Amino acid sequence: MKKLMVGMALTATLATAVTPGFGSIGGNQGKAYAATVTYKVAASKLNVRSGAGTNYGIIGSVVKDQTLSVVSKSGSWYKINYSGRTGYVSSDYVQASGTTTPPAESTTYTVTASTLNVRSGAGTNYASIGSVTKGQKLAVVSKSGSWYKINYSGRTGYVSSDYVQASGTTTAPTTSPAESTAYTVTASTLNVRSGAGTSYASIGSVTKGQKLSVVSKSGSWYKINYNGRTGYVSSDYVQASATASPKLVVDSFKTLGNAQQVILVTADNYDTKSAKIQTFEKADGKWKQVLTANGVLGQKGFALSKKEGDMESPTGKYTIGTAFGRYANPGTKLPYRKITANDVWVDDSKSSLYNTWQQKPANGRWTGAENMDIPAYDYGFVINYNESRTPGKGSAIFFHVGTNYTAGCTATSKEQVVSILKWLNPEKNPVIIQSPVSELDKY
């Protein structure tokens, strides 16, 4: 049985509504008519949630035959008025007495960065295919992790959601289907239409057993890639079935303990400064990959045995320390410290303050310290390396902004650093693992 979810209130009156077309293998266009639709709870008890999904918190519940005040529909969820606030309930457990559907929720997506790269895939490792500018409105198709899939000059592009503001009044993105799902046609012949409804023209057809390349779902319609163009098919005639999920590298790790978030930094060997950065999160007992990005290590690559000033990044598994930056907290849940002009990190091995964050002036407390007020530290976090502060073993090991090489830290683009900072949650005991690919079996 499906998990119960969201709801509450009165009777929704739609001044004009359209009956949905019948089927989509041919289908007839529905007629417009005035109708009053009542939405009633069909389950014995139905959770009301703060958002359109079971991952959102429960704010209350409604009971069987209770009438709901439905505002709109988003995918398989109804947005409702619930005790003077907004709530969401699963449409699977709500019965509508009429045949109309409430309007879809609407959102406007506006670029907030001065210039934002549009990429060919959902990650900074994908090539830039163009750019958009501050204030520009985007045609968002769907969201995948921290990336929006958009229509860009007649082709598909991806932009980071960190630099896009969602508010207000156009079409909201449809739900992205799970990557580990196969979509197969069950009808003998199924029309592919130019839009999500039988009122749209047929642009072709698919046949029974054919596999579909599904982009997203909107209500009871799948948006698909069809012969190099966008098409829509009725989900009533498509079977969605789970496929075997590919095994992730973290699935074989034995040293993660209670960590539910992992940042994995790998390189082809010890001597390369180029790195691959991946993030993983565990939910319901299963790991899923969140992000992949290109990064850089110390100028001389990974260290076999880290030493102060060797220009090498330490290997190993470490917990995550304080987040920092020269600007306001970008939205991280980690403890956050804003850098000032006097902040330094002591790298004097003879100082009692070795490998700690301090403030100038030194007043004889150290003879060497790294200035923190630099562009590389616009945003970042402390990797908890050498917490025992063993003299000469290395200091000031951070994850920060950079695209060339570091003096022993790990770095990636500012866009990705901010994305990772927003994702990190100290309640999930995050760790960072740094290793050549050949030695991942240690973890």
SULBEL-V206953 format. One record per residue. RES is the residue in one small letter. PSI is psi in radians with two decimals (999 if undefined). OMEGA is omega as a letter, one per 30 degrees, with the letter a starting at -180 (999 if undefined). D_LAST is the distance of its C-alpha to the last C-alpha in whole Angstrom. Layout:
# SULBEL-V206953
res | psi | omega | d_last
RES | PSI | OMEGA | D_LAST
RES | PSI | OMEGA | D_LAST
This chain:
# SULBEL-V206953
res | psi | omega | d_last
m | 2.52 | a | 38
k | 2.64 | l | 37
k | 2.34 | a | 36
l | 2.65 | a | 39
m | -2.40 | a | 39
v | 2.91 | l | 41
g | 3.00 | l | 45
m | 2.87 | k | 49
a | -2.22 | a | 53
l | -2.51 | a | 56
t | 2.26 | a | 57
a | 2.19 | a | 56
t | 2.11 | l | 59
l | 2.10 | a | 59
a | -0.77 | l | 62
t | 2.51 | l | 61
a | 2.86 | a | 59
v | 2.27 | l | 58
t | 2.46 | l | 57
p | 2.63 | l | 55
g | 2.80 | a | 56
f | 2.11 | l | 56
g | -2.94 | l | 53
s | 0.26 | l | 52
i | -0.27 | l | 53
g | -1.12 | l | 56
g | 2.56 | l | 56
n | 2.49 | l | 59
q | 2.32 | a | 59
g | 2.81 | l | 60
k | 2.59 | l | 63
a | 2.46 | l | 63
y | 2.76 | l | 64
a | 2.38 | a | 64
a | 2.61 | l | 62
t | 2.15 | a | 61
v | 2.31 | l | 58
t | 2.32 | l | 56
y | 2.06 | a | 53
k | 2.55 | l | 52
v | 2.27 | a | 49
a | -0.30 | l | 49
a | 2.77 | l | 46
s | -0.63 | l | 47
k | 2.36 | a | 45
l | 2.17 | l | 43
n | 2.46 | l | 41
v | 2.19 | a | 42
r | 2.86 | a | 39
s | -0.20 | l | 38
g | 3.04 | a | 37
a | 1.27 | l | 37
g | 2.69 | a | 34
t | -0.16 | l | 33
n | -0.15 | l | 30
y | 2.69 | a | 33
g | 2.66 | l | 34
i | 2.23 | l | 37
i | 0.00 | l | 40
g | -2.88 | l | 43
s | 2.81 | l | 44
v | 2.85 | a | 47
v | 2.93 | a | 49
k | 2.39 | l | 51
d | 0.02 | l | 54
q | 2.42 | a | 53
t | 2.37 | a | 54
l | 2.56 | l | 52
s | 1.63 | a | 52
v | 2.26 | a | 50
v | -0.81 | a | 50
s | 3.04 | l | 48
k | 2.38 | l | 46
s | 1.84 | a | 42
g | -2.13 | a | 41
s | 0.47 | a | 41
w | 2.44 | l | 41
y | 2.31 | l | 45
k | 2.23 | a | 45
i | 2.82 | l | 47
n | 2.12 | a | 49
y | 1.86 | l | 48
s | 0.74 | l | 50
g | 0.08 | l | 51
r | 3.05 | a | 47
t | 2.34 | l | 45
g | 2.99 | a | 43
y | 2.41 | l | 42
v | 2.62 | l | 42
s | 2.27 | l | 41
s | -0.24 | l | 44
d | -0.38 | a | 43
y | 0.42 | l | 45
v | 2.31 | l | 48
q | 2.20 | l | 51
a | 2.22 | a | 53
s | -0.44 | l | 57
g | -2.92 | a | 58
t | 0.20 | a | 56
t | 2.90 | l | 55
t | 2.34 | l | 52
p | 2.75 | a | 51
p | 2.66 | l | 50
a | 2.60 | l | 47
e | 2.64 | a | 45
s | 2.51 | a | 46
t | 2.48 | l | 44
t | 2.40 | a | 44
y | 2.04 | a | 41
t | 2.34 | l | 42
v | 2.31 | l | 40
t | -0.31 | l | 40
a | 2.70 | l | 39
s | -0.74 | l | 41
t | 2.32 | a | 40
l | 2.16 | l | 37
n | 2.42 | l | 36
v | 2.17 | a | 36
r | 2.86 | a | 33
s | -0.20 | l | 33
g | 3.03 | a | 30
a | 1.25 | l | 28
g | 2.69 | a | 26
t | -0.17 | l | 27
n | -0.17 | l | 25
y | 2.67 | a | 28
a | 2.57 | l | 32
s | 2.27 | l | 34
i | 0.08 | l | 37
g | -2.86 | l | 40
s | 2.80 | l | 40
v | 2.84 | a | 41
t | 2.91 | a | 43
k | 2.31 | l | 43
g | -0.18 | a | 46
q | 2.43 | l | 45
k | 2.43 | a | 45
l | 2.54 | l | 42
a | 1.58 | a | 43
v | 2.28 | l | 39
v | -0.81 | a | 38
s | 3.03 | l | 35
k | 2.37 | l | 32
s | 1.88 | a | 28
g | -2.13 | a | 26
s | 0.45 | a | 27
w | 2.43 | l | 30
y | 2.33 | l | 33
k | 2.23 | a | 34
i | 2.79 | l | 38
n | 2.11 | a | 41
y | 1.87 | l | 42
s | 0.74 | l | 45
g | 0.09 | l | 45
r | 3.05 | a | 41
t | 2.33 | l | 38
g | 2.99 | a | 36
y | 2.40 | l | 33
v | 2.63 | l | 33
s | 2.29 | l | 31
s | -0.23 | l | 32
d | -0.38 | a | 32
y | 0.46 | l | 35
v | 2.29 | l | 37
q | 2.18 | l | 39
a | 2.14 | l | 40
s | 2.63 | l | 43
g | -1.53 | a | 46
t | 0.40 | l | 48
t | -2.53 | a | 47
t | 2.28 | l | 45
a | 2.68 | l | 42
p | 2.58 | l | 39
t | 2.92 | a | 38
t | 2.36 | l | 35
s | 2.34 | l | 33
p | 2.75 | l | 32
a | 2.43 | a | 29
e | -0.52 | a | 27
s | 0.74 | a | 26
t | 2.38 | l | 30
a | 2.41 | a | 33
y | 2.07 | a | 36
t | 2.36 | l | 39
v | 2.32 | l | 43
t | -0.30 | l | 45
a | 2.71 | l | 48
s | -0.74 | l | 50
t | 2.33 | a | 51
l | 2.14 | l | 49
n | 2.42 | l | 51
v | 2.16 | a | 48
r | 2.85 | a | 50
s | -0.20 | l | 50
g | 3.04 | a | 49
a | 1.25 | l | 48
g | 2.70 | a | 51
t | -0.18 | l | 54
s | -0.22 | l | 56
y | 2.66 | a | 54
a | 2.58 | l | 55
s | 2.28 | l | 54
i | 0.08 | a | 52
g | -2.88 | l | 51
s | 2.82 | l | 50
v | 2.84 | a | 47
t | 2.92 | a | 47
k | 2.33 | l | 46
g | -0.18 | a | 43
q | 2.42 | l | 42
k | 2.41 | a | 38
l | 2.55 | l | 38
s | 1.61 | a | 36
v | 2.26 | l | 36
v | -0.80 | a | 36
s | 3.03 | l | 36
k | 2.38 | l | 39
s | 1.85 | a | 42
g | -2.10 | a | 43
s | 0.44 | a | 44
w | 2.43 | l | 44
y | 2.33 | l | 41
k | 2.22 | a | 41
i | 2.79 | l | 40
n | 2.09 | a | 40
y | 1.87 | l | 43
n | 0.75 | l | 45
g | 0.10 | l | 43
r | 3.04 | a | 45
t | 2.32 | l | 44
g | 3.00 | a | 45
y | 2.40 | l | 45
v | 2.64 | l | 45
s | 2.30 | l | 46
s | -0.23 | l | 43
d | -0.37 | a | 45
y | 0.45 | l | 45
v | 2.29 | l | 42
q | 2.16 | l | 39
a | 2.12 | a | 36
s | 2.51 | a | 33
a | 2.48 | l | 29
t | 2.87 | a | 28
a | 2.17 | l | 24
s | 2.35 | l | 22
p | 2.52 | a | 19
k | 2.30 | l | 16
l | 2.71 | a | 13
v | -0.60 | a | 10
v | -0.32 | l | 9
d | -0.45 | a | 10
s | -0.05 | a | 8
f | 2.42 | a | 5
k | -0.06 | a | 6
t | 0.28 | a | 5
l | -0.32 | l | 8
g | -2.21 | a | 11
n | 0.26 | l | 14
a | 2.28 | l | 13
q | 0.02 | l | 15
q | 2.34 | a | 15
v | 2.28 | l | 12
i | 2.10 | a | 13
l | 2.12 | l | 11
v | 2.02 | a | 13
t | 2.72 | l | 13
a | 2.76 | a | 15
d | -0.53 | l | 17
n | -3.09 | a | 17
y | -0.45 | a | 17
d | -0.02 | a | 21
t | 2.53 | l | 21
k | -0.15 | a | 22
s | 2.41 | a | 21
a | 2.75 | l | 18
k | 2.26 | a | 17
i | 2.20 | l | 16
q | 2.53 | l | 15
t | 2.52 | a | 15
f | 2.58 | l | 15
e | 2.47 | a | 16
k | 2.24 | l | 16
a | 2.34 | a | 20
d | 0.65 | l | 22
g | 0.05 | a | 18
k | 2.45 | l | 17
w | 2.48 | l | 15
k | 2.58 | l | 18
q | 2.37 | a | 17
v | -0.76 | a | 20
l | 2.59 | l | 20
t | 2.33 | a | 20
a | 2.79 | l | 21
n | 2.56 | l | 22
g | -3.14 | l | 21
v | 2.71 | l | 21
l | -2.86 | l | 20
g | 2.77 | a | 22
q | -0.54 | a | 25
k | 0.24 | l | 23
g | -2.59 | l | 20
f | 2.67 | a | 16
a | 2.34 | l | 17
l | -0.72 | l | 16
s | 1.82 | a | 18
k | 2.38 | l | 19
k | 2.64 | a | 23
e | 2.22 | l | 25
g | 0.18 | a | 27
d | -0.05 | l | 25
m | 0.53 | l | 24
e | 2.58 | l | 21
s | 2.42 | a | 18
p | 2.51 | l | 15
t | 2.82 | l | 11
g | -3.10 | l | 9
k | 2.25 | a | 8
y | 2.64 | l | 12
t | 2.98 | a | 14
i | 2.31 | a | 17
g | -2.56 | a | 20
t | 2.41 | l | 24
a | 2.65 | a | 25
f | 2.97 | l | 28
g | 2.86 | l | 30
r | -0.03 | a | 34
y | -3.08 | a | 35
a | 2.76 | l | 35
n | 2.13 | a | 32
p | -0.04 | a | 31
g | 0.29 | l | 30
t | 2.62 | l | 27
k | -0.17 | l | 26
l | 2.72 | l | 25
p | 2.33 | a | 27
y | 2.35 | l | 29
r | 2.18 | l | 31
k | 2.23 | a | 33
i | 2.44 | l | 34
t | 2.99 | a | 37
a | -0.35 | a | 39
n | -0.05 | a | 39
d | 2.36 | l | 35
v | 2.83 | l | 33
w | 2.11 | a | 30
v | 2.15 | l | 31
d | 0.27 | l | 29
d | 1.87 | a | 32
s | -0.37 | a | 30
k | -0.12 | a | 33
s | 2.56 | l | 34
s | -0.21 | l | 33
l | 0.26 | a | 31
y | 2.37 | l | 29
n | 0.75 | l | 26
t | 2.77 | l | 28
w | 2.14 | a | 30
q | -3.14 | l | 33
q | 2.47 | l | 37
k | 2.73 | g | 39
p | 2.83 | a | 42
a | -0.68 | a | 40
n | 0.73 | l | 43
g | 0.05 | a | 42
r | -0.36 | l | 39
w | 2.80 | l | 37
t | -0.12 | l | 38
g | 2.36 | l | 35
a | 2.59 | a | 33
e | 2.25 | l | 32
n | 2.29 | a | 34
m | -0.35 | a | 32
d | 1.22 | a | 35
i | 2.75 | a | 34
p | -0.56 | l | 33
a | -0.44 | a | 30
y | 0.47 | l | 29
d | -0.73 | l | 31
y | 2.63 | l | 28
g | -3.02 | l | 25
f | 2.76 | a | 22
v | 2.26 | l | 21
i | 2.14 | a | 17
n | 1.21 | l | 17
y | 2.51 | l | 17
n | 0.88 | l | 19
e | -0.39 | l | 20
s | -0.18 | l | 22
r | 0.76 | l | 24
t | 2.14 | a | 24
p | 2.33 | l | 27
g | -0.09 | a | 26
k | -0.14 | l | 22
g | 2.54 | a | 22
s | 2.93 | l | 23
a | 0.96 | l | 24
i | 1.94 | a | 21
f | 2.90 | l | 21
f | 2.02 | a | 20
h | -2.99 | a | 24
v | 2.32 | l | 26
g | 2.63 | a | 27
t | 0.04 | a | 27
n | -1.36 | l | 28
y | 2.99 | a | 25
t | 3.14 | l | 25
a | 0.11 | a | 25
g | -0.01 | l | 21
c | -3.00 | l | 20
t | 2.40 | a | 19
a | 2.73 | l | 22
t | -3.06 | a | 23
s | 2.72 | l | 27
k | -0.67 | l | 28
e | -0.77 | a | 28
q | -0.63 | l | 25
v | -0.80 | l | 24
v | -0.75 | l | 27
s | -0.77 | a | 25
i | -0.70 | l | 22
l | -0.74 | l | 24
k | -0.56 | a | 26
w | -0.63 | a | 23
l | 2.38 | a | 21
n | 1.95 | a | 22
p | -0.42 | l | 21
e | -0.27 | a | 22
k | 0.24 | l | 18
n | 1.00 | a | 16
p | 2.59 | l | 15
v | 2.79 | l | 12
i | 2.29 | l | 11
i | 2.24 | l | 8
q | 2.17 | a | 10
s | 2.59 | l | 9
p | 2.61 | a | 12
v | -0.65 | a | 11
s | -0.23 | a | 11
e | 0.29 | a | 8
l | -0.34 | l | 6
d | -0.13 | l | 5
k | -0.33 | a | 4
y | 999 | 999 | 0
